[in-house]
Amino acid sequence: MATSSGWHRQTPVQKTWRTQPRNGPITASVLARPPPRSVRLDDILGPLIHVACVCAGHNASRDVVTLVKSILFHRRNPLHFHFITDTVANQILSTLFQSWMVPSVQVSFYDADELKSEVSWIPNKHYSGIYGLMKLTLTKALPSNLSKVIVLDTDITFATDIAELWAIFRKFTEKQVIGLVENQSDWYLGNLWKNHKPWPALGRGFNTGVILLYIERLRRIGWEQMWRLTAERELMSMLSTSLADQDIFNAFIKQNPVLVHQLPCFWNVQLSDHTRSEQCYTEVSDLKVIHWNSPKKLRVKNKHVEFFRNLYLTFLEYDGNLLRRELFGCPSQASSESTLQQALEELDEDDQCYDFRRERIMVHRVHLYFLQYEYTPTADGTDITLVAQLSMDRLQMLEAICKHWEGPISLALYMSDAEAQQFLRYAQASEVLKNRKNVGYHIVYKEGQFYPVNLVRNVALRNVNTPYVFLTDVDFLPMYGLYDYLRKSIVQLDMANTKKALVVPAFETLRYRLSFPKSKAELLSMLDMGTLYTFRYHVWTKGHAPTKYAKWRTATTPYKVEWEADFEPYVVVRRDCPEYDQRFVGFGWNKVSHIMELDAQEYDLIVLPNAFMIHMPHAPSFDISKFRSSPSYRYCLTTLKDEFHQDLSRKYGSAALKYLTQLQQHISMA
C-alpha cells in the first residue's frame, strides 16, 4: 500500500537513519549516518517530525511544493513526509523528492485508490471531491507504529519552525487526541444566509487545514468506527457534506468535546470567504501559519493580504536548491560519505575539464507534469510524441508548435523556480496552450554553470507515453500535417519490427516573419527563391549534408542514407531508443553523439520524401558564444569526444571501429 523513498522506494518501515549503499546511484543520503550508540538522535537533531498531506492531481502536486519549501526553510529537525496520493501525484512527487535530495528528510507514499472505498459512500459537495474526505482514513493509511502526525492541507504556508507546532503535543491532556484551530468564519453558526444549515459543531467549529493528530490514541478509542457512526447519523438529515472531512470532524467533536485540544488561532490564519481572521492577531509578525482556504486563493480580501501574498510568493519562487543544506549539528561525515560527494571527490580539481565532469554527475531537481496533462492511447499503436527541450528565452515558440503539431508533446524546460512560475502564468494566459491537454511540461531546475542540454532532453524522452518519438528542437516548426504523415510512415516502413530512424529533412529561414509553406512544392519554390535554405547551409553543412537534399527534391519514396561524421538529423524512432549522452553539456556534439549511437546500434537512417521542418531564427545561445570565445571550452569538448569514442568502442565493439578511425583521421589532420 505504501512506498517510501530514501531515495529508494520501500515499504514504510520507520527508519530514523538511512544511507545510500556505496555503489548506489549518485544521490545524497536522506539522513546522516547514525551517531554513536551512546548519543540519542533527539539530542543531535531534535525529534523526527511527521507530516501528512493528501495530494491528488497535477495542480495539488504543484501547490504542495510551496508548502514543503516553507516548512524546509524554517525547520531545524529531521522530517518525515507522508503523502496520500493518486497515481499522478505519486509520480510527480516521488520524482521531485528523489531528485531534490534534501538532507534529513524521508518521504512515504500511500495509494489513495486503496482508501477510496472507505469514504466513497459519503456525498460531498466540496470542490475537493473524494480526496477532501481522505484525512478521515489516516489511522488506517499510516504505519501502525506511528504515534503522532501533523496533518496539513496543501494550501498552507508556514511562517515559523514546524517544531513549535509539534511541541504542542506535549500540552495535550491524557484524553485529548486531536488539536485544531477554531474556525474563523461564521459558517458553523448558521447565520451566513437565510436557511443556511451547517453540520453540527462546537461553537464556531474547527478548521481542519492544520491538525495535530495523536494517531496512537485515536486507534485506541476506535476512531474508524466512531467517525463512521457520526457520519451515518448526520447524513440522515444533512444528506451530504459541504466542507468535506471538516463537517464530520466537527460533528464528532460536538459529541466528544473532551477529545479536542484547541490550538492558538495563529497556527491556522484562515483566508477564506467570510473570514474573521483579522480578529485573531494584532501584528502580522505574530502569525505562524497562513491558510489560503478560499477558492479565490491569492485574490481573497483581507487588509493584510499583500503581506500574506508576498510571503507566499517568496516561497513559491524560492530556489529549492538552497534547501539542500545540512541541518546544524548533523554529523559532518554525512555529506562526505554520500555517493554524490564521493563521486565529486573522485574528480581531479586540477583537471582543465573539471567543471564539465562535475556537471555530468550533478543531480537536478525535476518536477514532472507541471501543468494538467491528459493522454488517451491510440488503438493502432502508431502514436508519436514530439520531444524537445527549451529554456525561458524560447517560450514564444510553444504556441506555434502547438498549432503545427496536434499530437502529444513532451517538453522539458530548464528554468529557475522563479522562471517556472513565469512560465505557469504565461501558459495559463494563453488560449492555445490552455486548450492543449496532451502536452507534458517537465521542469528541470537550474543549477551549475552549463546548460545540461542532454540531461534535459532525456527528461522529456523518459516521460513519453507513445510507442514512437519525434526527436526535435523547439526552434523548429514541423510542416502542417506532419503528425499524421509520420504515423502513416511508421506503418508503411514497419517500424514496429525493424530498427529504423526516420529522418525529417531540416530547413531554415533567416526571416522572423515567414509565410509557412503548405506543401513540398511550395517549399522547393521558396528554396529556389532564397527565402529558405537547407539547415545550417551557411555555417555547418556537414551536420545535415548526408540527408542528400538534391535527391530529396525529386524523391517520392523513402530512401536510405549512410551515417557520416558530424551528421545530426532530426529523427523519428521507437521510444526504446538509446538516451542522449549527458557528458555533453552546453554547445557541441550533444545530438551528433546520439546519432552515432543509433548508428552503432545498427539503426537504418531513412529519409522521408514528403516531410520537412523549418528552423526559425533566434539570438545565439550563451553556450555557443562560450564555445566560440573560449579555447578551454573547445579543448574540453574535444577531450569529451575522444572519451565518448572510446566508450562507444568498448560498448559496441567492431560496430564502432569506424568512429575511432574517424577520430584518428581528425587528429592527424589537426
HUNOR-V799552 format. One line per field, one symbol per residue. ss: DSSP state (@ for helix, = for strand, . for the rest). psi: psi as a letter, one per 40 degrees, with the letter a starting at -180 (. if undefined). burial: b if it has 16 or more other ideal C-beta (glycine too) atoms within 10 Angstrom, else e. A space follows every 50 residues. Layout:
BEGIN
ss: ???
psi: ???
burial: ???
END
This chain:
BEGIN
ss: .====...==..............................@@@@@...== =====.@@@@@@@@@@@@@@@@@@....=======.@@@@@@@@@@@@@@ ....=======@@@.@@@@....=....@@@@@@@@@@@@@.......== ==...===...@@@@@@@@@@......=====..=.@@@........... .....========.@@@@@@..@@@@@@@@@@@@@@@@..=...@@@@@@ @@@@@.@@@====.@@@.==....=.@@@@...@@@..===.....@@@. ....@@@@@@@@@@@@...@@@@@........@@@@..@@@@@@@@.... ...@@@@@@@@....==................========@@@..@@@@ @@@@....=======.@@@@@@@@@@@@@.@@@@....=======..... ..@@@@@@@@@@.....====....===...@@@@@@@@@@@.......= ====.===...........@@@@@@@@@@...==.......@@@@...@@ @@@@....===........=====.................@@@@@@@@@ ...====.....===......@@@@@@@@.@@@@@@@@@@@@@@@@@@@@ @@@@@@@@@@@@@@@@@@@.
psi: diihhdfihiifhhhdihiiidfaigiiidiiiiiidehiddddeiihhh hiihhhiddddddddddddddddeieiiihhhhhiadddddddddddded fhifhihiihhddeedddeeehhheieeadeeedddeddddiidehdiih hiiefihieihedddddddeeiidehehhiiihfiedeefedihehgiii ihbeaihfdhhhhgddddddefdddddddddddddddddiidfbdddddd dddddgdeeihhiideeghhfiififddedidhdeeidhhhgfidebeei hieeddddddddddddehhddeeeiiihehhdedddeidddddddeihee hdfdddddddeihiihhigdihhhhhiidefeihhhhiiiadeedeeddd ddddheaihhhhhhiiddddddddddddehddddehefhhhhhhihiiei hgddddddddddfieieiihhaieeihiihedddddddddddefddeigi hhhhhhiiiehdhhhhheidddddddddeediiihfdddgdddededgdd dddeieiiiiiiiihehgihihiideiiiihedhiaiheddddddddddd efhhhhhhdfiiihhiiiiiidddddddehdddddddddddddddddddd debdeeddddddddddddd.
burial: ebbbbbbeeeebeeeebbbbeeeeebbbbbbbeebeeeeebeebbbebbb bbbbbbbbebbbbbbbbbbbbbbebebbbbbbbbbbebbbbbbbbbbbbb bbbbbbbbbbbbeebeebbeebebebebebbbbbbbbbbebbbeebebbb bbbbbbbbbebbeebbeebeebeeebbbbbbbbbbbbbeeeeeeeeebbb bbebbbbbbbbbbbbebbbeeebeeebbebbeebbeebeebebbbbbbbb bbbbebeebbbebebbbbbbbbeebebeebbeeeeebbbbbbbbeeeeeb ebebeeebbebbeebbbbebbebbeebeebbeebbebbbbbebbeeeeee eebebbbbbbebbbbbbbbbbbbebeeeeeebbbbbbbbbbbebbebbbe bbebbebbbbbbbbbbbebbbebbeebeeeeebeebebbbbbbbbbbeeb bbbbbbbbbbbbbbebbbbbbbbbbbbbbbebbebbbebbeebebeeeeb bbbbbbbbbeeeeeebbeebeebbebbeeebbbbbbeeeeeebbbbbbbe ebeebeebbebebeebbbbbbbbbeebeebbbbbbbbbbbbbbbbbbbbb eebebbbbbbbbbbbbeeeebebeebbeeeeebeebbbebbeebbeebbe ebeeebeebeeebeeeeeee
END
